[in-house]
Amino acid sequence: MVTSKSLSTRGRTFVGVVISDKMTRTVTVQWEKRKYIPKYERYEKSRTKVKAHNPDEINAQKGDVVKIKETRPLSKTKNFIVTEIITKFGEENESS
């Protein structure tokens, strides 16, 4: 596991998929959550997208499953940092 030592983390932790890595040292991470609606006895799906700092030591690519943690505000929209890559894109199905 490669971590970034220069930024302290605090608060929330999420696991999501990198959907964009076009910005310099920044990735967009998305994850889905399901909410139960009792009136209709069904689930509603919703997505959350956040921008996260992508340190050079980690260098997450599009499609990777990553763990992100909350940190101090790094810019107007960046409040998270990628702490580790859980699964690289394309590696989970190579064994079959």
N, C-alpha and C positions, 0 to 999 in steps of 0.2 A: 504494500500500500504506500503510495506516494502522497505526502501531505504538504501543505504550504505552511511554513513556520512564521512568515512575516506578518500575517493577519490573525488577530484573535477572533474566535468565533463565540457566539452566544445564541440563545434562543432556539428557534425552530430548526428541524432537520427534515429534509424531504428526499425521496428517491424518484427520479424522473428520466425522461429520454431527451437527449439533445436533438432539437429540431432545426437549429440553425447555428452555424459557426462562421458566418461571413464577416463578423466584426473582429477587430484586433483584440485579443485576450478577453473576449466576451462570447458567451454562448447563450442561446435561448433554450430553457429547459421547460418541458411540459409534462404534466401528469394528470391522470383522470381520477375522479372520485365519484362514488355512487351515493345518492341520498334517497332514502326511502320516503315515499309519499303515502301516508296512511289512507287518505281519502280514496285514492285509486288503487291501492295495494300493489303498487309498482315502484320501480326504481327510476330515478332520473340521473342521467350521466352529465357531469360537467367537467370542464377542463380548466386547468390553471397554468398560465404561462408566466415565467419570470426570467429576467436576465441575470446571469451569474458571471462572476469573474472566473476566467479560465487561466490559471497560472501556467507558465512555460514548462514547469516540471511535470504537470499532469497532461496538458494539451489534449483535451477531449475533442473528439470528432463527431460529425453528424451521425446519429443513429446509436451512439453509445448510451448505455444506462449508467447514470452517475448519481452520487450522493452529494447533496448540496447542504450547506449550513448557513445560517444567518450571521451577518457580521455588521460592522458599522457601515453607514452609507458611503459607497465608493464613488457614486455619481448621482445624477438625478433619478435614474431608474435602477441602478445596481445596488442591491442590499444583500446579495448572497455570494458565496464562493464555492467552487467545485472542490470537494475535499478528496474524493476518490472515484475511480472508474470501477464500477461493479462488473459490467460486461461490455467488452468491445463489440462493435457492430460486426455481425457475421460470424462470430466465434461460437455462439451457443449451439449451432446446428452442424458443426464440423464433425462431431463424433458419430453421428448417424449416417 
